[in-house]
Amino acid sequence: MSQYAMLAADVVAVLVLVFALFVPRHGRRELVVAFLGVNIGVVAVTAALGSGTVGAGLGLGLFGVLSIIRLRSEELAQHEVAYYFAALALGLIGGLLSTASWLSGALMLAVLASIFVGDHPRVVGSGRTQEVLVERAFTHEAGLVAHLEMLLGARVEDVSVRRTDLVNDTTLVRVRYSPRAVTHERTAVTHERIVDAA
């Protein structure tokens, strides 16, 4: 498979990743430019390195460096990190393995298949996770769970207390919940605020 064919395969693969998987499932269109930019940038750099006397070791080193890059302006959710990683992997495959025949295509399909299956709604379910700052200090988990269910209007599946501040009367928790209505009546809660959606 020629280098031009591999570049074309990479473009098709990243378009499938972004527009057929990520956008329909998560809808964060502001990350589209990031995924496309990362992929095309990586494939361009690796193709340039591969055309010279540079070995694959440097390419793998580049992959390691790029994989630890974090966006300082916003914390990414785990599924968004997975899409970034997939975009990086597709770019490296398209740039470094330009002389391979069936292997490159198979690896690209494997990356897309892993994202398709791992991020499928039937696998991940409809649960959501949020970090919530409750303006009330809870020392008993049962009371905290009941309060969160009334606040979120959902069934709490898991709660992890990050910090309980008895002086300022606050509790910082990370909660995983299903966005379906709970059995008891939801009450008005006006003092809580959600500080970080995941």
MDAnalysis code that builds the backbone (N, CA, C; Angstrom):
import MDAnalysis as mda
import numpy as np

u = mda.Universe.empty(594, n_residues=198, atom_resindex=np.repeat(np.arange(198), 3), trajectory=True)
u.add_TopologyAttr("name", ["N", "CA", "C"] * 198)
u.add_TopologyAttr("resid", np.arange(1, 199))
u.add_TopologyAttr("resname", ["MET", "SER", "GLN", "TYR", "ALA", "MET", "LEU", "ALA", "ALA", "ASP", "VAL", "VAL", "ALA", "VAL", "LEU", "VAL", "LEU", "VAL", "PHE", "ALA", "LEU", "PHE", "VAL", "PRO", "ARG", "HIS", "GLY", "ARG", "ARG", "GLU", "LEU", "VAL", "VAL", "ALA", "PHE", "LEU", "GLY", "VAL", "ASN", "ILE", "GLY", "VAL", "VAL", "ALA", "VAL", "THR", "ALA", "ALA", "LEU", "GLY", "SER", "GLY", "THR", "VAL", "GLY", "ALA", "GLY", "LEU", "GLY", "LEU", "GLY", "LEU", "PHE", "GLY", "VAL", "LEU", "SER", "ILE", "ILE", "ARG", "LEU", "ARG", "SER", "GLU", "GLU", "LEU", "ALA", "GLN", "HIS", "GLU", "VAL", "ALA", "TYR", "TYR", "PHE", "ALA", "ALA", "LEU", "ALA", "LEU", "GLY", "LEU", "ILE", "GLY", "GLY", "LEU", "LEU", "SER", "THR", "ALA", "SER", "TRP", "LEU", "SER", "GLY", "ALA", "LEU", "MET", "LEU", "ALA", "VAL", "LEU", "ALA", "SER", "ILE", "PHE", "VAL", "GLY", "ASP", "HIS", "PRO", "ARG", "VAL", "VAL", "GLY", "SER", "GLY", "ARG", "THR", "GLN", "GLU", "VAL", "LEU", "VAL", "GLU", "ARG", "ALA", "PHE", "THR", "HIS", "GLU", "ALA", "GLY", "LEU", "VAL", "ALA", "HIS", "LEU", "GLU", "MET", "LEU", "LEU", "GLY", "ALA", "ARG", "VAL", "GLU", "ASP", "VAL", "SER", "VAL", "ARG", "ARG", "THR", "ASP", "LEU", "VAL", "ASN", "ASP", "THR", "THR", "LEU", "VAL", "ARG", "VAL", "ARG", "TYR", "SER", "PRO", "ARG", "ALA", "VAL", "THR", "HIS", "GLU", "ARG", "THR", "ALA", "VAL", "THR", "HIS", "GLU", "ARG", "ILE", "VAL", "ASP", "ALA", "ALA"])
u.atoms.positions = np.array([
    [0.859, -1.190, 0.000],
    [0.000, 0.000, 0.000],
    [0.895, 1.241, 0.000],
    [0.686, 2.138, -0.932],
    [1.533, 3.312, -1.073],
    [1.291, 4.297, 0.066],
    [2.227, 5.241, 0.191],
    [2.103, 6.240, 1.241],
    [0.859, 7.100, 1.039],
    [0.551, 7.440, -0.208],
    [-0.639, 8.247, -0.480],
    [-1.914, 7.502, -0.114],
    [-1.917, 6.190, -0.357],
    [-3.085, 5.397, 0.010],
    [-3.245, 5.342, 1.525],
    [-2.125, 5.261, 2.255],
    [-2.197, 5.238, 3.709],
    [-2.688, 6.573, 4.252],
    [-2.240, 7.675, 3.645],
    [-2.713, 8.991, 4.071],
    [-4.213, 9.121, 3.825],
    [-4.671, 8.622, 2.682],
    [-6.110, 8.657, 2.391],
    [-6.879, 7.789, 3.382],
    [-6.310, 6.617, 3.712],
    [-6.962, 5.739, 4.684],
    [-7.047, 6.408, 6.054],
    [-6.000, 7.145, 6.428],
    [-6.024, 7.850, 7.706],
    [-7.109, 8.920, 7.722],
    [-7.232, 9.665, 6.625],
    [-8.257, 10.706, 6.563],
    [-9.648, 10.100, 6.702],
    [-9.892, 8.998, 5.993],
    [-11.197, 8.337, 6.089],
    [-11.435, 7.848, 7.512],
    [-10.412, 7.251, 8.124],
    [-10.567, 6.702, 9.466],
    [-10.861, 7.786, 10.493],
    [-10.155, 8.917, 10.430],
    [-10.387, 9.965, 11.427],
    [-11.734, 10.643, 11.199],
    [-12.196, 10.723, 9.962],
    [-13.528, 11.267, 9.704],
    [-14.612, 10.362, 10.281],
    [-14.405, 9.047, 10.158],
    [-15.346, 8.101, 10.772],
    [-15.319, 8.246, 12.279],
    [-14.116, 8.339, 12.845],
    [-13.970, 8.470, 14.290],
    [-14.702, 9.699, 14.817],
    [-14.525, 10.827, 14.139],
    [-15.064, 12.090, 14.642],
    [-16.547, 12.253, 14.313],
    [-16.889, 12.092, 13.026],
    [-18.236, 12.445, 12.590],
    [-19.237, 11.298, 12.634],
    [-18.758, 10.060, 12.666],
    [-19.688, 8.927, 12.756],
    [-19.791, 8.374, 14.168],
    [-18.756, 8.594, 14.996],
    [-18.777, 8.058, 16.357],
    [-18.904, 9.148, 17.421],
    [-17.949, 10.095, 17.444],
    [-17.908, 11.044, 18.558],
    [-19.056, 12.047, 18.539],
    [-19.233, 12.749, 17.439],
    [-20.249, 13.814, 17.387],
    [-21.662, 13.276, 17.603],
    [-22.081, 12.188, 16.929],
    [-23.446, 11.703, 17.188],
    [-23.661, 11.233, 18.625],
    [-22.615, 10.709, 19.257],
    [-22.783, 10.159, 20.600],
    [-22.633, 11.204, 21.698],
    [-21.765, 12.201, 21.493],
    [-21.464, 13.143, 22.562],
    [-21.769, 14.596, 22.203],
    [-21.813, 14.941, 20.933],
    [-22.274, 16.247, 20.506],
    [-21.360, 17.422, 20.814],
    [-20.151, 17.196, 21.286],
    [-19.247, 18.307, 21.620],
    [-18.484, 18.716, 20.357],
    [-19.087, 19.574, 19.582],
    [-18.500, 19.962, 18.304],
    [-17.227, 20.792, 18.463],
    [-17.018, 21.383, 19.652],
    [-15.804, 22.175, 19.844],
    [-14.550, 21.294, 19.885],
    [-14.728, 19.981, 20.089],
    [-13.579, 19.077, 20.096],
    [-13.256, 18.523, 18.708],
    [-14.112, 18.798, 17.734],
    [-13.879, 18.284, 16.378],
    [-12.549, 18.805, 15.826],
    [-12.316, 20.103, 15.954],
    [-11.077, 20.679, 15.432],
    [-9.864, 20.119, 16.165],
    [-10.010, 19.822, 17.448],
    [-8.897, 19.256, 18.207],
    [-8.554, 17.857, 17.709],
    [-9.561, 17.011, 17.525],
    [-9.308, 15.651, 17.053],
    [-8.704, 15.648, 15.654],
    [-9.289, 16.453, 14.760],
    [-8.772, 16.506, 13.390],
    [-7.368, 17.101, 13.356],
    [-7.143, 18.168, 14.126],
    [-5.822, 18.795, 14.142],
    [-4.750, 17.880, 14.685],
    [-5.071, 17.168, 15.764],
    [-4.107, 16.228, 16.338],
    [-3.770, 15.130, 15.337],
    [-4.798, 14.561, 14.718],
    [-4.567, 13.457, 13.787],
    [-3.745, 13.889, 12.585],
    [-4.160, 14.959, 11.923],
    [-3.444, 15.396, 10.718],
    [-2.033, 15.869, 11.065],
    [-1.883, 16.535, 12.204],
    [-0.556, 16.958, 12.628],
    [0.376, 15.789, 12.875],
    [-0.135, 14.765, 13.556],
    [0.689, 13.589, 13.854],
    [1.049, 12.834, 12.578],
    [0.079, 12.641, 11.696],
    [0.381, 11.896, 10.472],
    [1.361, 12.670, 9.594],
    [1.276, 13.987, 9.602],
    [2.211, 14.782, 8.803],
    [3.626, 14.679, 9.363],
    [3.764, 14.794, 10.685],
    [5.096, 14.728, 11.304],
    [5.706, 13.339, 11.138],
    [4.913, 12.300, 11.397],
    [5.459, 10.948, 11.297],
    [5.786, 10.570, 9.861],
    [4.992, 11.044, 8.911],
    [5.314, 10.773, 7.502],
    [6.605, 11.465, 7.109],
    [6.818, 12.689, 7.606],
    [8.064, 13.402, 7.319],
    [9.261, 12.708, 7.952],
    [9.095, 12.243, 9.183],
    [10.186, 11.520, 9.848],
    [10.458, 10.181, 9.178],
    [9.392, 9.511, 8.751],
    [9.562, 8.212, 8.120],
    [10.195, 8.281, 6.750],
    [10.121, 9.427, 6.111],
    [10.701, 9.556, 4.774],
    [12.213, 9.730, 4.820],
    [12.763, 10.032, 6.004],
    [14.206, 10.210, 6.140],
    [14.863, 8.979, 6.720],
    [15.960, 9.207, 7.422],
    [16.708, 8.103, 8.007],
    [16.321, 7.844, 9.452],
    [15.264, 8.483, 9.917],
    [14.830, 8.338, 11.301],
    [14.117, 7.003, 11.469],
    [14.450, 6.272, 12.538],
    [13.852, 4.977, 12.787],
    [12.500, 5.079, 13.450],
    [11.880, 3.904, 13.599],
    [10.564, 3.860, 14.236],
    [10.638, 4.192, 15.713],
    [11.817, 4.029, 16.308],
    [11.971, 4.334, 17.732],
    [11.644, 5.772, 18.052],
    [12.087, 6.694, 17.184],
    [11.782, 8.104, 17.400],
    [10.293, 8.364, 17.244],
    [9.677, 7.656, 16.306],
    [8.239, 7.809, 16.126],
    [7.472, 7.374, 17.364],
    [7.913, 6.256, 17.966],
    [7.265, 5.801, 19.194],
    [7.524, 6.776, 20.338],
    [8.735, 7.366, 20.350],
    [9.017, 8.384, 21.357],
    [8.118, 9.594, 21.189],
    [7.902, 9.986, 19.937],
    [6.985, 11.090, 19.650],
    [5.581, 10.761, 20.134],
    [5.156, 9.525, 19.905],
    [3.845, 9.086, 20.364],
    [3.740, 9.195, 21.885],
    [4.807, 8.792, 22.586],
    [4.807, 8.897, 24.046],
    [4.713, 10.328, 24.520],
    [5.419, 11.230, 23.845],
    [5.365, 12.641, 24.227],
    [3.980, 13.214, 23.991],
    [3.424, 12.913, 22.824],
    [2.107, 13.464, 22.498],
    [1.013, 12.897, 23.395],
    [1.198, 11.647, 23.852],
    [0.149, 11.014, 24.644],
    [0.023, 11.607, 26.038],
    [1.054, 12.348, 26.495],
    [0.972, 12.922, 27.836],
    [0.552, 14.391, 27.810],
    [0.283, 14.917, 26.628],
    [-0.164, 16.304, 26.529],
    [-1.563, 16.433, 27.128],
    [-1.742, 17.412, 27.965],
    [-3.048, 17.684, 28.554],
    [-3.446, 19.107, 28.230],
    [-4.736, 19.297, 28.049],
    [-5.248, 20.646, 27.849],
    [-5.407, 21.299, 29.211],
    [-4.712, 22.401, 29.439],
    [-4.747, 23.043, 30.748],
    [-6.020, 23.848, 30.971],
    [-6.720, 24.201, 29.895],
    [-7.896, 25.043, 30.046],
    [-9.122, 24.274, 30.505],
    [-9.149, 22.958, 30.271],
    [-10.338, 22.178, 30.590],
    [-9.954, 20.738, 30.844],
    [-10.510, 20.171, 31.897],
    [-10.268, 18.757, 32.196],
    [-11.108, 17.903, 31.253],
    [-10.484, 16.879, 30.680],
    [-11.178, 16.019, 29.734],
    [-11.764, 14.820, 30.454],
    [-12.936, 14.395, 29.994],
    [-13.519, 13.159, 30.495],
    [-12.762, 11.978, 29.907],
    [-12.949, 10.814, 30.524],
    [-12.198, 9.639, 30.097],
    [-12.512, 9.242, 28.657],
    [-13.768, 9.351, 28.237],
    [-14.090, 8.982, 26.865],
    [-13.466, 9.963, 25.874],
    [-13.319, 11.229, 26.261],
    [-12.671, 12.202, 25.381],
    [-11.179, 11.921, 25.267],
    [-10.561, 11.494, 26.370],
    [-9.154, 11.080, 26.319],
    [-8.996, 9.891, 25.368],
    [-9.959, 8.963, 25.404],
    [-9.893, 7.795, 24.521],
    [-9.963, 8.212, 23.050],
    [-10.803, 9.186, 22.737],
    [-10.893, 9.653, 21.353],
    [-9.601, 10.370, 20.933],
    [-9.013, 11.140, 21.835],
    [-7.718, 11.762, 21.548],
    [-6.670, 10.694, 21.260],
    [-6.632, 9.686, 22.102],
    [-5.664, 8.603, 21.930],
    [-5.878, 7.893, 20.598],
    [-7.136, 7.668, 20.242],
    [-7.433, 7.014, 18.967],
    [-6.991, 7.877, 17.788],
    [-7.226, 9.200, 17.882],
    [-6.784, 10.095, 16.810],
    [-5.265, 10.072, 16.667],
    [-4.556, 10.043, 17.807],
    [-3.094, 9.944, 17.773],
    [-2.651, 8.636, 17.141],
    [-3.290, 7.545, 17.556],
    [-2.904, 6.231, 17.044],
    [-3.128, 6.131, 15.537],
    [-4.264, 6.644, 15.062],
    [-4.531, 6.607, 13.622],
    [-3.499, 7.412, 12.849],
    [-3.122, 8.562, 13.398],
    [-2.105, 9.378, 12.735],
    [-0.760, 8.688, 12.675],
    [-0.376, 8.027, 13.760],
    [0.906, 7.316, 13.770],
    [0.896, 6.130, 12.818],
    [-0.206, 5.406, 12.790],
    [-0.302, 4.270, 11.865],
    [-0.216, 4.754, 10.429],
    [-0.931, 5.830, 10.121],
    [-0.912, 6.351, 8.755],
    [0.432, 6.913, 8.354],
    [1.203, 7.432, 9.306],
    [2.491, 8.028, 8.973],
    [3.656, 7.082, 9.035],
    [3.700, 6.216, 10.049],
    [4.859, 5.342, 10.244],
    [4.796, 4.067, 9.427],
    [3.588, 3.533, 9.233],
    [3.466, 2.256, 8.536],
    [3.035, 2.456, 7.089],
    [3.666, 3.411, 6.428],
    [3.249, 3.745, 5.063],
    [3.598, 2.660, 4.054],
    [4.529, 1.749, 4.412],
    [4.920, 0.701, 3.467],
    [4.173, -0.601, 3.706],
    [3.394, -0.687, 4.758],
    [2.673, -1.920, 5.055],
    [1.476, -2.075, 4.130],
    [1.035, -3.303, 3.965],
    [-0.096, -3.543, 3.080],
    [-1.377, -3.703, 3.880],
    [-1.644, -4.915, 4.329],
    [-2.890, -5.173, 5.041],
    [-2.805, -4.806, 6.515],
    [-1.601, -4.781, 7.079],
    [-1.458, -4.565, 8.515],
    [-1.945, -3.183, 8.935],
    [-1.588, -2.164, 8.159],
    [-1.992, -0.803, 8.515],
    [-3.506, -0.656, 8.523],
    [-4.148, -1.159, 7.489],
    [-5.604, -1.091, 7.434],
    [-6.259, -1.861, 8.565],
    [-5.697, -3.025, 8.889],
    [-6.252, -3.827, 9.983],
    [-6.107, -3.112, 11.318],
    [-4.969, -2.443, 11.536],
    [-4.760, -1.721, 12.785],
    [-5.712, -0.529, 12.907],
    [-5.918, 0.178, 11.787],
    [-6.871, 1.292, 11.814],
    [-8.280, 0.808, 12.120],
    [-8.670, -0.294, 11.501],
    [-9.996, -0.851, 11.775],
    [-10.108, -1.300, 13.227],
    [-9.013, -1.833, 13.785],
    [-9.034, -2.267, 15.183],
    [-9.227, -1.085, 16.122],
    [-8.560, 0.041, 15.821],
    [-8.728, 1.241, 16.648],
    [-10.177, 1.723, 16.596],
    [-10.741, 1.815, 15.396],
    [-12.123, 2.275, 15.255],
    [-13.103, 1.307, 15.910],
    [-12.853, 0.004, 15.764],
    [-13.751, -0.987, 16.363],
    [-13.721, -0.915, 17.879],
    [-12.533, -0.678, 18.446],
    [-12.440, -0.594, 19.904],
    [-13.229, 0.606, 20.438],
    [-13.151, 1.734, 19.727],
    [-13.918, 2.904, 20.144],
    [-15.413, 2.668, 19.939],
    [-15.772, 2.053, 18.826],
    [-17.184, 1.795, 18.536],
    [-17.810, 0.919, 19.619],
    [-17.111, -0.143, 20.010],
    [-17.651, -1.069, 21.009],
    [-17.547, -0.478, 22.415],
    [-16.373, 0.056, 22.762],
    [-16.158, 0.546, 24.118],
    [-17.016, 1.735, 24.486],
    [-17.381, 2.559, 23.501],
    [-18.181, 3.758, 23.770],
    [-19.625, 3.583, 23.312],
    [-20.022, 2.352, 23.038],
    [-21.391, 2.121, 22.589],
    [-22.366, 2.344, 23.742],
    [-23.514, 2.993, 23.484],
    [-24.481, 3.257, 24.559],
    [-24.930, 2.003, 25.303],
    [-24.968, 0.851, 24.633],
    [-25.379, -0.374, 25.308],
    [-24.312, -0.866, 26.285],
    [-23.068, -0.443, 26.064],
    [-21.980, -0.852, 26.949],
    [-21.843, 0.117, 28.114],
    [-21.763, 1.408, 27.801],
    [-21.547, 2.410, 28.855],
    [-22.835, 2.761, 29.589],
    [-24.006, 2.432, 29.005],
    [-25.263, 2.725, 29.655],
    [-25.597, 4.204, 29.607],
    [-26.639, 4.551, 30.329],
    [-27.093, 5.940, 30.338],
    [-26.640, 6.694, 31.580],
    [-25.781, 6.084, 32.382],
    [-25.322, 6.723, 33.606],
    [-24.469, 7.951, 33.334],
    [-24.511, 8.889, 34.261],
    [-23.726, 10.110, 34.162],
    [-22.924, 10.285, 35.438],
    [-21.839, 11.036, 35.337],
    [-20.992, 11.294, 36.489],
    [-20.769, 12.790, 36.613],
    [-20.898, 13.297, 37.825],
    [-20.677, 14.716, 38.072],
    [-19.976, 14.890, 39.409],
    [-19.253, 15.982, 39.508],
    [-18.691, 16.392, 40.787],
    [-19.579, 17.506, 41.323],
    [-20.118, 17.308, 42.511],
    [-21.126, 18.213, 43.066],
    [-20.637, 18.758, 44.400],
    [-20.757, 20.055, 44.557],
    [-20.478, 20.697, 45.835],
    [-21.808, 20.971, 46.526],
    [-22.069, 20.241, 47.592],
    [-23.309, 20.376, 48.347],
    [-23.051, 21.314, 49.522],
    [-23.855, 22.344, 49.629],
    [-23.663, 23.320, 50.704],
    [-24.340, 22.853, 51.982],
    [-23.876, 21.684, 52.399],
    [-24.304, 21.082, 53.654],
    [-23.335, 19.956, 53.973],
    [-22.861, 19.887, 55.199],
    [-21.891, 18.869, 55.592],
    [-22.618, 17.586, 55.972],
    [-22.369, 16.513, 55.202],
    [-22.979, 15.214, 55.481],
    [-21.926, 14.284, 56.061],
    [-22.280, 13.636, 57.165],
    [-21.385, 12.645, 57.768],
    [-21.935, 11.234, 57.634],
    [-23.170, 11.090, 57.148],
    [-23.777, 9.784, 56.928],
    [-24.107, 9.639, 55.444],
    [-23.653, 8.529, 54.865],
    [-23.816, 8.331, 53.420],
    [-25.269, 8.217, 53.007],
    [-26.108, 7.581, 53.837],
    [-27.514, 7.405, 53.461],
    [-28.210, 8.748, 53.289],
    [-27.957, 9.666, 54.208],
    [-28.557, 10.990, 54.085],
    [-28.031, 11.742, 52.883],
    [-26.743, 11.573, 52.588],
    [-26.138, 12.225, 51.423],
    [-26.746, 11.699, 50.132],
    [-26.914, 10.374, 50.041],
    [-27.486, 9.778, 48.829],
    [-28.914, 10.264, 48.626],
    [-29.714, 10.289, 49.669],
    [-31.100, 10.764, 49.547],
    [-31.146, 12.221, 49.113],
    [-30.251, 13.022, 49.651],
    [-30.212, 14.446, 49.294],
    [-29.805, 14.619, 47.827],
    [-28.837, 13.848, 47.366],
    [-28.396, 13.946, 45.974],
    [-29.484, 13.475, 45.017],
    [-30.221, 12.458, 45.398],
    [-31.304, 11.985, 44.537],
    [-32.394, 13.047, 44.392],
    [-32.677, 13.755, 45.476],
    [-33.658, 14.840, 45.381],
    [-33.107, 15.998, 44.553],
    [-31.818, 16.279, 44.700],
    [-31.203, 17.381, 43.967],
    [-31.137, 17.103, 42.473],
    [-30.736, 15.883, 42.117],
    [-30.524, 15.538, 40.714],
    [-31.770, 14.972, 40.048],
    [-32.744, 14.567, 40.831],
    [-33.933, 13.942, 40.252],
    [-33.590, 12.648, 39.557],
    [-32.686, 11.874, 40.156],
    [-32.195, 10.658, 39.522],
    [-31.837, 9.647, 40.602],
    [-31.581, 8.430, 40.167],
    [-31.185, 7.385, 41.097],
    [-29.664, 7.353, 41.193],
    [-29.139, 7.545, 42.378],
    [-27.695, 7.548, 42.603],
    [-27.192, 6.115, 42.631],
    [-26.211, 5.813, 41.782],
    [-25.631, 4.478, 41.717],
    [-24.368, 4.359, 42.569],
    [-23.604, 5.435, 42.656],
    [-22.381, 5.399, 43.453],
    [-22.014, 6.822, 43.846],
    [-21.485, 6.974, 45.048],
    [-21.074, 8.288, 45.517],
    [-19.732, 8.153, 46.222],
    [-18.843, 9.090, 45.914],
    [-17.523, 9.114, 46.528],
    [-17.312, 10.501, 47.129],
    [-17.138, 10.545, 48.444],
    [-16.955, 11.821, 49.136],
    [-15.508, 12.260, 48.971],
    [-15.305, 13.426, 48.386],
    [-13.966, 13.967, 48.196],
    [-13.524, 14.801, 49.399],
    [-14.474, 15.560, 49.969],
    [-14.130, 16.429, 51.090],
    [-15.388, 16.795, 51.861],
    [-15.311, 16.698, 53.193],
    [-16.391, 17.165, 54.063],
    [-15.842, 18.288, 54.927],
    [-16.400, 19.469, 54.756],
    [-15.937, 20.666, 55.470],
    [-16.991, 21.042, 56.514],
    [-16.708, 20.685, 57.780],
    [-17.659, 20.977, 58.843],
    [-17.662, 22.450, 59.229],
    [-16.578, 23.161, 58.933],
    [-16.500, 24.579, 59.264],
    [-17.369, 25.397, 58.317],
    [-17.207, 25.155, 57.018],
    [-17.973, 25.898, 56.011],
    [-19.280, 25.201, 55.635],
    [-19.549, 24.045, 56.236],
    [-20.791, 23.304, 56.018],
    [-20.975, 22.944, 54.543],
    [-19.977, 22.269, 53.966],
    [-20.049, 21.822, 52.579],
    [-19.531, 20.392, 52.466],
    [-19.964, 19.723, 51.412],
    [-19.494, 18.378, 51.091],
    [-19.238, 18.320, 49.593],
    [-18.042, 17.939, 49.221],
    [-17.690, 17.780, 47.811],
    [-17.709, 16.296, 47.491],
    [-18.532, 15.914, 46.512],
    [-18.694, 14.500, 46.177],
    [-18.594, 14.308, 44.667],
    [-18.225, 13.100, 44.292],
    [-18.305, 12.673, 42.893],
    [-19.376, 11.600, 42.840],
    [-20.407, 11.851, 42.041],
    [-21.579, 10.985, 42.047],
    [-21.842, 10.425, 40.657],
    [-22.165, 9.144, 40.612],
    [-22.598, 8.497, 39.364],
    [-24.075, 8.155, 39.522],
    [-24.882, 8.550, 38.545],
    [-26.327, 8.386, 38.678],
    [-26.963, 8.084, 37.337],
    [-28.152, 7.522, 37.402],
    [-28.953, 7.267, 36.200],
    [-30.002, 8.362, 36.100],
    [-30.106, 9.023, 34.937],
    [-30.994, 10.192, 34.816],
    [-32.460, 9.840, 34.674],
    [-32.932, 8.871, 35.441],
    [-34.367, 8.573, 35.468],
    [-34.924, 9.042, 36.803],
    [-36.203, 9.317, 36.819],
    [-36.830, 9.865, 38.026],
    [-36.799, 8.840, 39.151],
    [-36.572, 9.312, 40.359],
    [-36.605, 8.444, 41.529],
    [-38.037, 8.328, 42.026],
    [-38.270, 7.399, 42.965],
    [-39.634, 7.106, 43.372],
    [-40.223, 8.186, 44.269],
    [-39.374, 8.814, 45.101],
    [-39.948, 9.820, 45.978],
    [-40.000, 11.179, 45.278],
    [-40.796, 12.077, 45.821],
    [-41.026, 13.372, 45.197],
    [-39.793, 14.253, 45.298],
    [-39.442, 14.900, 44.197],
    [-38.295, 15.798, 44.189],
    [-38.665, 17.121, 44.864],
    [-37.776, 17.602, 45.733],
    [-38.024, 18.856, 46.421],
    [-37.109, 19.933, 45.889],
    [-37.464, 21.171, 46.168],
    [-36.677, 22.297, 45.682],
    [-35.427, 22.441, 46.535],
    [-34.284, 22.487, 45.886],
    [-33.019, 22.682, 46.577],
    [-32.324, 23.842, 45.895],
    [-32.075, 24.904, 46.618],
    [-31.582, 26.127, 45.991],
    [-30.154, 26.485, 46.337],
    [-29.547, 25.791, 47.311],
    [-28.238, 26.214, 47.789],
    [-27.088, 25.449, 47.175],
    [-27.376, 24.363, 46.424],
    [-26.305, 23.565, 45.858],
    [-25.926, 24.091, 44.480],
    [-24.697, 23.829, 44.113],
    [-24.266, 24.192, 42.779],
    [-23.335, 23.120, 42.248],
    [-23.478, 22.823, 40.988],
    [-22.624, 21.835, 40.340],
    [-21.380, 22.546, 39.846],
    [-20.209, 22.051, 40.261],
    [-18.982, 22.776, 39.961],
    [-18.200, 22.181, 38.806],
    [-18.470, 20.938, 38.470],
    [-17.688, 20.356, 37.381],
    [-18.452, 19.198, 36.784],
    [-18.940, 19.349, 35.542],
    [-19.628, 18.263, 34.876],
    [-18.613, 17.398, 34.163],
    [-18.780, 16.078, 34.280],
    [-17.845, 15.157, 33.636],
    [-18.509, 14.439, 32.492],
])
